[in-house]
Amino acid sequence: MTPYIQDMQPEFEERQPDWRDSVQRFEVMLKNQEHDFFDLDTYEHIVEHYIGEGNWERALQACEYGLEHFPHSLELLLDKAHLLAQKQRYEESLALLERASLFHPHDLDVLFMQGGIYNMMGDYEQSVEVYEEMLRYIEDGDKDDVLFQIGQAYQNSGKYDEAIKYYKSSLEINLDNESALYELAFCLEIMGQLEDSIDYYNELIDRDPYSYNAWYNLGIVYSKLGRYEESLHAYDYATVIKEDFSSAYFNMANAYMNLDRFAEANTNYLRTLQYESPTADLHCHIGASFEKIKDFGKALEHYRDALKLDKEWDEAWYGVAVCLAVEDKWVEALNCIRKAIKINEFIADYWLLVGDLEYKIGNVFSSMEAFEKAADLEPDFEDVWLKWSLALFDQSDFKKAFDVIQEGLDTIPDSAAMYYRAVAYLLHGGEYKEALLHLEIALTLDYNAHEQLYVFFPDLEKQKALFKLIEQHRK
C-alpha cells in the first residue's frame, strides 16, 4: 500500500490470540443471521483478518456491519472503499471516500486513495488534481511518494515527459525510491533518452556515492545501450555497497553472457542464488550458462531443478531437451521439447529443435514441417534457414535446398552465411553461373567467411574459376 494508507494486512501471529475468537463469533453471527455487538477495534481486526486471507467478500461484509455501528470510522471507510475499488466498483468507492472527507476533511489517506482510484479508472487528469491538492498539506521532505504517484498518472496517460519530470522530483527528495528509479528508466527508454540520462544518474551518484540503487540503475541504462563493460562497472559498485544485492549479480551475469564471458556469467548467476530464493527462471539462466561452458550435466541439473519449482516452465523443458540431445538421447529429448511446445507453441527455437531431432530420428516429413513452422514464427532467424536447407541438401534435393535458402535471403539479405550456403547448393545442382553471382555477393559481405565452403567442397582449390574469383576479392 502507500505510506498514507495503513497496511491492511496485520501481523497475524501477534494479534491472533486477541481476535481469533472474535472472527469465529462473527462467522456464527452471519450464519445465524444475528446481530452481536463488537467494538470498533474488533471490527477492524476482523476486516484485516479477511483481507489477509484474500476473502474480500467477507471483509466487505465485516466493513458494512462495522459501519452500521461506527459510521464515522475512518479505518472502516477506507477499508470498504479499497475493497470496492478492487472489485472495480469505482463510483461506489469514490462516493464512500467523499463521505469520509466530510467527517475527516483533508485527510491524507482519503486523498491518496481518491487519487489512486481515479488512476485505476483511467481518469488521469482528476487523479493528478487530487494528488496536487494533497501536496498542499504535506511537508516538502515527505512529498516523494505523492510525486511518484503523479508520475504514474502521467505515465499511464502516455505523457512520458511529464512522468519523467515528476519521477525526478520524487528522487530529489528520496533517492532510495526504487519504484521511481525503475519507472524513470522505463520512461527514458520509451522516449529514447537513455543516452542523455547517463549524466543524470551520474549526478545522483555524485549526490550520494553510496546509493546502490543509483549505481544499479546506471548499470541498467548501460546494459540497454549495449555498453556492457560499463554496465559491469556500475553493477560491481552496487554489489560492493550492498553485498547481498541479488538483482545486481543477476544483471552482471546477463552482461557477461552478452560479452560471451560465460564462466563469469555462471559465477554471478550462482551468486544470485546465494542471496535470493530459487526460481524456475533463475535455474534456467544458470543452466544456460553451464551449457555455454559445455558442462551439460550441471546444466541438466538446474533445468530439472527449475521443473521441480514449476512444471509449466517451458524454457526448462527446452533446456532439458537440449542437454539430452547433446547426449544423443534424441527420443527423450523430443518428448521434452514437445512438452515445451505444448506450454508455448510460439517460440521458433523450440520448433527448430524439433526439426533437428525429427530428422535425426528419421522422420523427414515431420522434420520439414517443424522447420517450416520455425520459419513462419521467426523469419529473420538465420539458423532456421541454414538447418532446414541443410536437411534438404542431405537428402540430395539441391533445388529445394536452394529454394529454402533463397526464401531466407529475401528476409535476411545481408547474411553472408546464407549466400555461401546458396553457392554450395547451386554448385552441387550444376547451376554454375548463378553460383558465381551469389559467391560474389557473399565475398563482398564477408570475405573471411568463405572458408565454410570447404565443408561442402574439400577440393575447392581445384575449381579454378571459383578460386580465381576468391583471389580477386582478397585484393
Secondary structure, 3 states (H helix, E strand, C coil): CCCCCCCCCCCHHHHHHHHHHHHHHHHHHHHHCCCCCCCHHHHHHHHHHHHHHCCHHHHHHHHHHHHHHCCCCHHHHHHHHHHHHHCCCHHHHHHHHHHHHHHCCCCHHHHHHHHHHHHHHCCHHHHHHHHHHHHCCCCHHHCHHHHHHHHHHHHHCCCHHHHHHHHHHHHHHCCCCHHHHHHHHHHHHHCCCHHHHHHHHHHHHHHCCCCHHHHHHHHHHHHHCCCHHHHHHHHHHHHHHCCCCHHHHHHHHHHHHHCCCHHHHHHHHHHHHHHCCCCHHHHHHHHHHHHHCCCHHHHHHHHHHHHHHCCCCHHHHHHHHHHHHHCCCHHHHHHHHHHHHHHCCCCHHHHHHHHHHHHHHCCHHHHHHHHHHHHHHCCCCHHHHHHHHHHHHHCCCHHHHHHHHHHHHHHCCCCHHHHHHHHHHHHHCCCHHHHHHHHHHHHHHCHHHHHHHHHCCCCHHHCHHHHHHHHHHHC
